[in-house]
């Protein structure tokens, strides 16, 4: 019976797609570099675990990256929680409430998500 179940999962991509791929070390390095860190040494990637402020997360869609790097020439311990999105892939984010935007870093670099512009009132 177990062989049948494993065979179904192996040949049904839609069943396998529910789990995100593990965060590759090379992708973690690209994202950390796009955050502005230099001379980065990744110590480890803890798949399935992350932190947001005082909360701990346990999900296959998160990964905690532990590294050393330099930011603006200053040495820093780096502990960043990365998230997985089906469209973005692995990413890191910050919410800027004053700028009314979500700042996103992915393997492709930096981008922003902002609310739609309101149409001008025409009288």
DOPA-467060 format. One record per residue: residue in three letters; x, y, z of N, C-alpha, C in turn. Coordinates in Angstrom, 3 decimals, decimal comma. Layout:
+------+----------+----------+----------+----------+----------+----------+----------+----------+----------+
| rest |      nxx |      nyy |      nzz |     caxx |     cayy |     cazz |      cxx |      cyy |      czz |
+------+----------+----------+----------+----------+----------+----------+----------+----------+----------+
|  ala |        X |        Y |        Z |        X |        Y |        Z |        X |        Y |        Z |
...
+------+----------+----------+----------+----------+----------+----------+----------+----------+----------+
This chain:
+------+----------+----------+----------+----------+----------+----------+----------+----------+----------+
| rest |      nxx |      nyy |      nzz |     caxx |     cayy |     cazz |      cxx |      cyy |      czz |
+------+----------+----------+----------+----------+----------+----------+----------+----------+----------+
|  unk |    0,815 |   -1,198 |    0,000 |    0,000 |    0,000 |    0,000 |    0,860 |    1,265 |    0,000 |
|  unk |    1,923 |    1,249 |    0,813 |    2,814 |    2,405 |    0,876 |    3,447 |    2,683 |   -0,478 |
|  unk |    3,802 |    1,644 |   -1,207 |    4,393 |    1,808 |   -2,545 |    3,419 |    2,496 |   -3,491 |
|  unk |    2,146 |    2,162 |   -3,390 |    1,135 |    2,783 |   -4,254 |    1,024 |    4,272 |   -3,948 |
|  unk |    0,967 |    4,612 |   -2,662 |    0,860 |    6,023 |   -2,260 |    2,079 |    6,802 |   -2,736 |
|  unk |    3,270 |    6,252 |   -2,523 |    4,492 |    6,944 |   -2,960 |    4,545 |    7,081 |   -4,474 |
|  unk |    4,068 |    6,096 |   -5,190 |    4,033 |    6,171 |   -6,653 |    3,085 |    7,264 |   -7,123 |
|  unk |    1,939 |    7,373 |   -6,472 |    0,976 |    8,427 |   -6,840 |    1,598 |    9,803 |   -6,620 |
|  unk |    2,248 |    9,994 |   -5,478 |    2,879 |   11,288 |   -5,179 |    3,996 |   11,583 |   -6,181 |
|  unk |    4,788 |   10,562 |   -6,522 |    5,905 |   10,761 |   -7,445 |    5,443 |   11,175 |   -8,831 |
|  unk |    4,266 |   10,705 |   -9,270 |    3,809 |   10,993 |  -10,624 |    2,723 |   12,059 |  -10,697 |
|  unk |    2,393 |   12,689 |   -9,600 |    1,387 |   13,761 |   -9,586 |    2,039 |   15,051 |   -9,120 |
|  unk |    2,510 |   15,883 |  -10,041 |    3,201 |   17,106 |   -9,644 |    2,353 |   18,020 |   -8,768 |
|  unk |    1,028 |   18,007 |   -8,965 |    0,187 |   18,894 |   -8,162 |    0,197 |   18,490 |   -6,686 |
|  unk |    0,444 |   17,238 |   -6,376 |    0,560 |   16,810 |   -4,983 |    1,913 |   17,207 |   -4,409 |
|  unk |    2,963 |   17,109 |   -5,209 |    4,299 |   17,495 |   -4,747 |    4,427 |   18,999 |   -4,623 |
|  unk |    3,672 |   19,762 |   -5,392 |    3,801 |   21,222 |   -5,421 |    3,368 |   21,858 |   -4,112 |
|  unk |    2,691 |   21,128 |   -3,242 |    2,234 |   21,698 |   -1,983 |    3,403 |   22,072 |   -1,078 |
|  unk |    4,500 |   21,380 |   -1,180 |    5,676 |   21,674 |   -0,358 |    6,652 |   22,536 |   -1,155 |
|  unk |    7,103 |   23,659 |   -0,572 |    8,101 |   24,465 |   -1,281 |    9,452 |   23,760 |   -1,311 |
|  unk |   10,280 |   24,104 |   -2,283 |   11,612 |   23,503 |   -2,313 |   12,453 |   24,059 |   -1,165 |
|  unk |   13,429 |   23,309 |   -0,690 |   14,319 |   23,850 |    0,334 |   15,037 |   25,093 |   -0,188 |
|  unk |   15,399 |   25,991 |    0,714 |   16,129 |   27,201 |    0,334 |   17,580 |   26,837 |    0,044 |
|  unk |   18,011 |   26,969 |   -1,216 |   19,412 |   26,671 |   -1,539 |   20,357 |   27,718 |   -0,929 |
|  unk |   21,506 |   27,278 |   -0,521 |   22,509 |   28,170 |    0,073 |   22,870 |   29,308 |   -0,899 |
|  unk |   22,978 |   29,001 |   -2,192 |   23,318 |   30,033 |   -3,186 |   22,229 |   31,106 |   -3,254 |
|  unk |   20,957 |   30,701 |   -3,151 |   19,855 |   31,673 |   -3,169 |   19,862 |   32,524 |   -1,907 |
|  unk |   20,116 |   31,900 |   -0,759 |   20,198 |   32,659 |    0,496 |   21,305 |   33,707 |    0,399 |
|  unk |   22,430 |   33,336 |   -0,164 |   23,546 |   34,266 |   -0,323 |   23,171 |   35,431 |   -1,239 |
|  unk |   22,497 |   35,147 |   -2,359 |   22,073 |   36,219 |   -3,273 |   21,126 |   37,196 |   -2,582 |
|  unk |   20,178 |   36,663 |   -1,804 |   19,210 |   37,538 |   -1,133 |   19,904 |   38,374 |   -0,063 |
|  unk |   20,784 |   37,763 |    0,713 |   21,506 |   38,524 |    1,743 |   22,382 |   39,588 |    1,103 |
|  unk |   23,031 |   39,260 |    0,005 |   23,829 |   40,266 |   -0,710 |   22,949 |   41,406 |   -1,220 |
|  unk |   21,748 |   41,089 |   -1,690 |   20,861 |   42,149 |   -2,197 |   20,348 |   43,046 |   -1,069 |
|  unk |   20,442 |   42,567 |    0,185 |   20,093 |   43,388 |    1,345 |   21,202 |   44,395 |    1,669 |
|  unk |   22,343 |   44,263 |    1,016 |   23,440 |   45,206 |    1,225 |   24,599 |   44,648 |    2,032 |
|  unk |   24,560 |   43,375 |    2,382 |   25,657 |   42,763 |    3,130 |   26,768 |   42,349 |    2,173 |
|  unk |   27,998 |   42,405 |    2,687 |   29,167 |   41,977 |    1,922 |   29,943 |   40,959 |    2,747 |
|  unk |   30,854 |   40,253 |    2,082 |   31,707 |   39,258 |    2,748 |   30,887 |   38,310 |    3,612 |
|  unk |   29,836 |   37,778 |    3,041 |   28,893 |   36,933 |    3,776 |   29,395 |   35,495 |    3,830 |
|  unk |   29,303 |   34,909 |    5,014 |   29,590 |   33,487 |    5,217 |   28,352 |   32,877 |    5,864 |
|  unk |   27,682 |   32,004 |    5,131 |   26,475 |   31,379 |    5,654 |   26,870 |   30,187 |    6,514 |
|  unk |   26,451 |   30,237 |    7,769 |   26,749 |   29,145 |    8,695 |   25,766 |   28,006 |    8,561 |
|  unk |   24,509 |   28,338 |    8,286 |   23,511 |   27,284 |    8,151 |   22,158 |   27,827 |    7,743 |
|  unk |   21,340 |   26,928 |    7,234 |   19,957 |   27,237 |    6,868 |   19,092 |   26,233 |    7,595 |
|  unk |   18,226 |   26,740 |    8,453 |   17,352 |   25,873 |    9,242 |   15,982 |   25,899 |    8,581 |
|  unk |   15,725 |   24,887 |    7,772 |   14,490 |   24,806 |    7,001 |   13,311 |   24,516 |    7,922 |
|  unk |   12,202 |   25,249 |    7,724 |   10,990 |   24,983 |    8,485 |   10,869 |   25,760 |    9,780 |
|  unk |   11,869 |   26,584 |   10,099 |   11,871 |   27,360 |   11,338 |   12,193 |   28,803 |   11,003 |
|  unk |   11,519 |   29,739 |   11,704 |   11,802 |   31,155 |   11,507 |   11,292 |   31,977 |   12,671 |
|  unk |   11,647 |   33,251 |   12,666 |   11,228 |   34,176 |   13,717 |   10,708 |   35,458 |   13,098 |
|  unk |    9,656 |   35,995 |   13,685 |    9,190 |   37,339 |   13,367 |    8,996 |   38,042 |   14,698 |
|  unk |    9,781 |   39,074 |   14,922 |    9,766 |   39,798 |   16,197 |    9,875 |   38,789 |   17,339 |
|  unk |    8,853 |   38,649 |   18,151 |    8,917 |   37,754 |   19,304 |    8,273 |   36,392 |   19,032 |
|  unk |    7,774 |   36,164 |   17,827 |    7,078 |   34,915 |   17,509 |    7,984 |   33,944 |   16,767 |
|  unk |    7,832 |   32,683 |   17,067 |    8,542 |   31,630 |   16,345 |    7,583 |   30,991 |   15,351 |
|  unk |    8,110 |   30,640 |   14,193 |    7,307 |   30,033 |   13,140 |    7,808 |   28,627 |   12,872 |
|  unk |    6,887 |   27,754 |   12,523 |    7,236 |   26,396 |   12,158 |    6,415 |   26,031 |   10,927 |
|  unk |    7,033 |   26,123 |    9,755 |    6,335 |   25,869 |    8,499 |    7,360 |   25,540 |    7,430 |
|  unk |    6,968 |   24,734 |    6,467 |    7,879 |   24,429 |    5,366 |    8,096 |   25,642 |    4,465 |
|  unk |    7,303 |   26,694 |    4,654 |    7,416 |   27,918 |    3,847 |    8,336 |   28,961 |    4,469 |
|  unk |    9,061 |   28,599 |    5,531 |   10,015 |   29,515 |    6,149 |   11,364 |   28,822 |    6,300 |
|  unk |   12,399 |   29,643 |    6,363 |   13,746 |   29,139 |    6,606 |   14,532 |   30,217 |    7,344 |
|  unk |   15,236 |   29,832 |    8,366 |   16,083 |   30,746 |    9,125 |   17,508 |   30,609 |    8,619 |
|  unk |   18,083 |   31,730 |    8,201 |   19,455 |   31,741 |    7,707 |   20,340 |   32,381 |    8,770 |
|  unk |   21,389 |   31,663 |    9,146 |   22,349 |   32,132 |   10,142 |   23,663 |   32,365 |    9,414 |
|  unk |   24,183 |   33,601 |    9,535 |   25,382 |   33,937 |    8,769 |   26,176 |   35,055 |    9,443 |
|  unk |   27,354 |   35,279 |    8,913 |   28,175 |   36,438 |    9,262 |   28,267 |   37,288 |    8,012 |
|  unk |   28,306 |   38,610 |    8,192 |   28,494 |   39,488 |    7,054 |   28,896 |   40,871 |    7,524 |
|  unk |   29,157 |   41,734 |    6,570 |   29,496 |   43,122 |    6,877 |   28,472 |   44,021 |    6,215 |
|  unk |   27,949 |   44,962 |    6,993 |   26,978 |   45,927 |    6,488 |   27,569 |   47,311 |    6,678 |
|  unk |   27,762 |   48,001 |    5,568 |   28,407 |   49,322 |    5,583 |   29,751 |   49,256 |    6,303 |
|  unk |   30,484 |   48,163 |    6,044 |   31,821 |   47,995 |    6,598 |   31,872 |   47,488 |    8,029 |
|  unk |   30,734 |   47,318 |    8,671 |   30,703 |   46,861 |   10,058 |   30,329 |   45,388 |   10,136 |
|  unk |   31,071 |   44,597 |   10,922 |   30,740 |   43,178 |   11,051 |   29,402 |   42,984 |   11,772 |
|  unk |   28,627 |   42,007 |   11,302 |   27,319 |   41,737 |   11,902 |   27,012 |   40,254 |   11,915 |
|  unk |   26,333 |   39,829 |   12,975 |   25,726 |   38,504 |   13,000 |   24,401 |   38,633 |   12,264 |
|  unk |   24,135 |   37,720 |   11,358 |   22,917 |   37,784 |   10,542 |   22,031 |   36,594 |   10,900 |
|  unk |   20,798 |   36,892 |   11,261 |   19,771 |   35,869 |   11,442 |   18,524 |   36,407 |   10,769 |
|  unk |   18,233 |   35,906 |    9,597 |   17,104 |   36,387 |    8,798 |   16,143 |   35,240 |    8,512 |
|  unk |   14,855 |   35,527 |    8,643 |   13,833 |   34,562 |    8,279 |   13,383 |   34,838 |    6,857 |
|  unk |   13,468 |   33,834 |    6,007 |   13,040 |   33,915 |    4,620 |   11,718 |   33,171 |    4,482 |
|  unk |   10,916 |   33,614 |    3,539 |    9,601 |   33,036 |    3,300 |    9,512 |   32,557 |    1,854 |
|  unk |    8,635 |   31,595 |    1,612 |    8,453 |   31,095 |    0,253 |    7,080 |   31,489 |   -0,261 |
|  unk |    7,062 |   32,023 |   -1,476 |    5,830 |   32,371 |   -2,175 |    5,882 |   31,706 |   -3,541 |
|  unk |    4,772 |   31,190 |   -3,973 |    4,712 |   30,472 |   -5,252 |    5,166 |   31,337 |   -6,420 |
|  unk |    4,860 |   32,647 |   -6,390 |    5,246 |   33,546 |   -7,488 |    6,634 |   34,143 |   -7,310 |
|  unk |    6,997 |   34,479 |   -6,078 |    8,280 |   35,135 |   -5,811 |    9,425 |   34,156 |   -5,613 |
|  unk |    9,112 |   32,952 |   -5,184 |   10,156 |   32,039 |   -4,728 |   10,515 |   32,420 |   -3,294 |
|  unk |   11,750 |   32,153 |   -2,884 |   12,196 |   32,522 |   -1,543 |   12,438 |   34,022 |   -1,492 |
|  unk |   12,010 |   34,667 |   -0,398 |   12,162 |   36,118 |   -0,281 |   12,282 |   36,550 |    1,171 |
|  unk |   12,763 |   37,760 |    1,351 |   12,813 |   38,447 |    2,640 |   12,015 |   39,730 |    2,473 |
|  unk |   11,345 |   40,185 |    3,542 |   10,532 |   41,392 |    3,398 |   10,641 |   42,308 |    4,607 |
|  unk |   10,300 |   43,572 |    4,390 |   10,093 |   44,571 |    5,437 |    8,858 |   45,356 |    5,048 |
|  unk |    8,040 |   45,691 |    6,022 |    6,878 |   46,532 |    5,753 |    7,198 |   47,939 |    6,227 |
|  unk |    7,110 |   48,890 |    5,317 |    7,364 |   50,308 |    5,589 |    6,018 |   51,020 |    5,626 |
|  unk |    5,481 |   51,213 |    6,831 |    4,157 |   51,833 |    6,943 |    4,183 |   53,310 |    6,578 |
|  unk |    5,291 |   54,001 |    6,860 |    5,382 |   55,422 |    6,493 |    5,456 |   55,612 |    4,990 |
|  unk |    6,175 |   54,725 |    4,329 |    6,280 |   54,790 |    2,873 |    5,154 |   54,059 |    2,175 |
|  unk |    4,278 |   53,446 |    2,957 |    3,132 |   52,709 |    2,419 |    3,561 |   51,699 |    1,359 |
|  unk |    4,476 |   50,813 |    1,772 |    4,992 |   49,842 |    0,813 |    5,490 |   48,589 |    1,531 |
|  unk |    5,597 |   47,530 |    0,783 |    6,257 |   46,313 |    1,231 |    7,543 |   46,218 |    0,427 |
|  unk |    8,662 |   46,152 |    1,128 |    9,962 |   46,029 |    0,477 |   10,299 |   44,545 |    0,393 |
|  unk |   10,674 |   44,077 |   -0,797 |   10,929 |   42,664 |   -1,054 |   12,316 |   42,445 |   -1,641 |
|  unk |   13,003 |   41,448 |   -1,123 |   14,293 |   41,039 |   -1,667 |   14,187 |   39,580 |   -2,069 |
|  unk |   14,557 |   39,280 |   -3,308 |   14,545 |   37,914 |   -3,833 |   15,888 |   37,640 |   -4,495 |
|  unk |   16,018 |   36,475 |   -5,114 |   17,249 |   36,184 |   -5,857 |   17,408 |   37,130 |   -7,040 |
|  unk |   16,315 |   37,768 |   -7,464 |   16,368 |   38,720 |   -8,573 |   16,648 |   40,143 |   -8,121 |
|  unk |   16,825 |   40,356 |   -6,814 |   17,129 |   41,693 |   -6,309 |   15,980 |   42,284 |   -5,515 |
|  unk |   15,896 |   43,603 |   -5,548 |   14,958 |   44,365 |   -4,730 |   13,744 |   44,813 |   -5,541 |
|  unk |   12,572 |   44,784 |   -4,892 |   11,369 |   45,336 |   -5,510 |   10,456 |   45,843 |   -4,403 |
|  unk |    9,409 |   46,543 |   -4,795 |    8,447 |   47,076 |   -3,838 |    7,034 |   46,750 |   -4,294 |
|  unk |    6,159 |   46,557 |   -3,323 |    4,726 |   46,423 |   -3,585 |    4,055 |   47,603 |   -2,890 |
|  unk |    3,246 |   48,328 |   -3,629 |    2,562 |   49,501 |   -3,083 |    1,068 |   49,404 |   -3,381 |
|  unk |    0,263 |   50,117 |   -2,579 |   -1,175 |   50,113 |   -2,865 |   -1,450 |   50,750 |   -4,225 |
|  unk |   -2,564 |   50,388 |   -4,853 |   -2,901 |   51,011 |   -6,135 |   -3,145 |   52,505 |   -5,943 |
|  unk |   -2,775 |   53,270 |   -6,947 |   -3,001 |   54,721 |   -6,915 |   -4,489 |   54,990 |   -7,040 |
|  unk |   -4,957 |   55,962 |   -6,257 |   -6,358 |   56,355 |   -6,336 |   -6,529 |   57,301 |   -7,514 |
|  unk |   -7,613 |   57,127 |   -8,277 |   -7,835 |   58,018 |   -9,412 |   -8,107 |   59,446 |   -8,901 |
|  unk |   -7,626 |   60,409 |   -9,684 |   -7,853 |   61,815 |   -9,294 |   -9,335 |   62,158 |   -9,406 |
|  unk |   -9,773 |   62,946 |   -8,454 |  -11,176 |   63,421 |   -8,515 |  -11,296 |   64,428 |   -9,645 |
|  unk |  -12,220 |   64,180 |  -10,550 |  -12,434 |   65,126 |  -11,648 |  -13,777 |   65,778 |  -11,453 |
|  unk |  -13,769 |   67,100 |  -11,380 |  -15,027 |   67,844 |  -11,178 |  -15,301 |   68,749 |  -12,349 |
+------+----------+----------+----------+----------+----------+----------+----------+----------+----------+
